[in-house]
Amino acid sequence: MICLIVASSCKDDKDLEKEQIGYDSSKPVQVGLVYPDSGKFLEKVMITGNNFGTDPKQIRVWFNGKKAAVVGSTGSRMYVLAPRLPGDTCVISVVIGKDSVVYNKNFYYQSSITVTTIAGNGSRASYRDGDLTQSIVAPRFLCVDKDDNIFMINRVPEMYHIARIDETKNELITVARNVIGNVPAADPVTGVITFPTETTIGSYYSLDPKEFWGPRIREMKWPPIGDIPPNGWKHSMVVNPTDGFIYTRYNQGYIVKINPRTFEVETIFRTETGDSFGLAFNPLTPNILYISFLSNAGVNANSICSIDVTNPATTFRKLSGSTGGGHRDGKLEVAQFRSPEQIFCDADGNMYVADAGNHCIRRINSEGLVETVLGMPGTAGWRDGGKEEALFNAPSGIGIAKDGSVYVADFGNNRVRKLSIN
C-alpha cells in the first residue's frame, strides 16, 4: 500500500483534471490516507478518500487553524500545500459543503529559520550607500511597503539618513539626508511611508511613491480645545488598515489618531508616561492597537499592551508579565521581555518583537504563545545562521515582506539582517 501511495503522488498534476467525480451532498466525505505525514511550508501533500468533488474552490483543508491551499482534486485524491507555521503537530481537517472530516493521524510540521546579513559591515564611523555588501549603516528602525521596498531610519554619529533597500538590485538608495526620524509606517493601500519627528508637537514626515518618496514635512492640525501633548516626543507610527488613520503615541502617554488627508488629530487615550518604540495592528483582531513599552514606562514597563481604538476609554490592557524585565517564553500573560522596541504582525497574525534588551527576536503567535525565534537571550553578538548559531546586538527594528521574510534593524551590530522562515 505504501508503494501505491508513492506512485500516486508522483503522477502528473494533469491527472487531477481527468477524473470528473462531483461532490455528492447526500453522501459522506471520507478521508483515507495523507502522504507524506510530515513536511515544511508549501510541502505538497496528497490526501486520498472519497466524495471530495473536483472543484478546489469548494474544498477547505485546515492544518490546525491554518488554511492550506488546494492545488486540485479528482474527487478521490487531492493535493494541498502545507501552510506557514501551523504548529509542530497538526490535525488535518477537510471541509466540503456541510461535511467536516478530521484525519485520524497527525501531520508533523518541520520549520527552520535562518538569518543572513544583507547590509552593513559592522562600522558606523561614517555612512555609505550604493552596493549593499559595501554599505555602512547604523539602522535604528525600518518598515516594508506593499511592494517589498525596505525603508530604514539610519543613525550614524550625530546624523540621520532615510534610505531604501532594493534587494533585487543589491542597492542602498538614500532618500533623505539629515532628517531626524523615529519608527516608520507603511500604508498598506497607498504605499505612503510616514514617520514621526520630534521637532514640534505635531511634526512628521511622509514619503509618497508617486513623488519618488521625496520627503515632505507635515504638521498635525489640533482641535482648538482638548488634550494636547506638551512637547513632540513621539517615537513610532502605524497605519490602521481598517479605518486608514495613522496612530502615534507620545512619551507623555497621549495616543492620537491622524487623518492622513486633512492632518486633523484626535487624542483617544492617555497611558502612563514612558517611551514606546513599537505600535502594530494585527490582521486577525481589527482595530486592536498593540504597543510595546521600554523600561521607563512605569506599570507598563517592559511589556506588550493593547487598546481597542474604537472603544479606547475602557479597553487598555497590559498583556504580558513582569514590569521588571526578563526573558520567559510561554503564554503571553506570563511571558517576559526586556525593553522591547519595534513590533510588527505578519499576514497570519504572528507578532514579531525586536526584544532589544534580550538581544533576540521573539514571536507571539495567533494563540498568544511567545517563543524566541532567533538569538541567545542576554548574549550580544553578531553571527548569521540558524537557531543554534544566530546572535544579535540590541535589535531595534522589525519589518515583514509579503512572503513572510522578516527584516531586522540590528542597531548594535550596524547591520540589516533578514530572517528566512521555511
Salt bridges, closest charged atoms under 4 A:
ASP13 OD1 - LYS44 NZ 2.72
ASP15 OD1 - LYS18 NZ 3.52
ASP129 OD2 - ARG177 NH2 3.64
ASP147 OD2 - LYS146 NZ 3.67
ASP148 OD2 - LYS402 NZ 3.53
GLU167 OE1 - LYS418 NZ 3.45
GLU198 OE2 - HIS235 NE2 3.32
GLU211 OE1 - ARG216 NE 2.74
GLU266 OE1 - LYS257 NZ 3.95
ASP275 OD1 - HIS235 ND1 3.46
ASP329 OD1 - HIS327 NE2 4.00
ASP329 OD1 - ARG362 NH2 2.90
GLU341 OE1 - ARG140 NH1 2.92
ASP355 OD2 - ARG362 NH1 2.67
GLU371 OE2 - ARG363 NH2 2.54
ASP384 OD1 - ARG417 NH2 2.85
ASP410 OD2 - ARG417 NH1 2.67
